Amino acid sequence: MVLLFIGPSGSGKDTQAQLLQDKFDFKILSSGELLRDISVGNTIMETSIRRALNEGIILDQLVYALLQIYLEYSQLKNFILTGFVRSANQIHKLDSCLYDIGTELTKVVYFKLTDEVAIKRMSGRMVDKRNGKIYHSQLNPPPQDAIPFLEKRPDDSVTDSYLKRLREFHRDNVEIIHDYNKRSLLMSVDASKSIEEIHDELIKDLNL
């Protein structure tokens, strides 16, 4: 099963992906994590990628090249894609990556959320730098042993960069939603519900 999770930052798609990964045989593939994995050093390339990530710039060609390589060598069967297909021209890029390994999208889950709620959620989001798990100060508090390792990613701050990404998401999302809906792949989720409610809904609608 190949799932694509789309939605604005703060919609909870990463949290839901983690829950499915913990409970079922899924691997999460995040465009941001793929880039962060190759941006930890101090070469010109690594620092350039890190700067682009901090500024909210998405490196299309590099992201899909990395995804292609990862899928070819990992031979994954069940995985969840997050942070992919941010613009209409990326729809074909993802289709090509999946086609080359002999698979295709099973379902596209769209996490719908108002800007007001998305911005509020972003202010409390934290990530465990040991394993990449996402927590929220109110909605999904971290365990005590994780607190010393929590950090706020630069691109999670409610800055002009984040607001720009939110506007771009709405602008580009119309065509993306239309395309996947036309292909009968789209499943919409009310992301304002509780984590437990959304999780139960996903399990039911995805027949897990």
Secondary structure by P-SEA (a helix, b strand, c coil): cbbbbbbccccaaaaaaaaaaaccbbbbbbaaaaaaaacccccaaaaaaaaaaaacccaaaaaaaaaaaaaacccccccccccccccccaaaaaaaaaaaacccccbbbbbcccaaaaaaaaaccccccccbbbbbcccccccccccccbbbbccccccaaaaaaaaaaaaaaaaaaaaaaaacccccccccccaaaaaaaaaaaacc
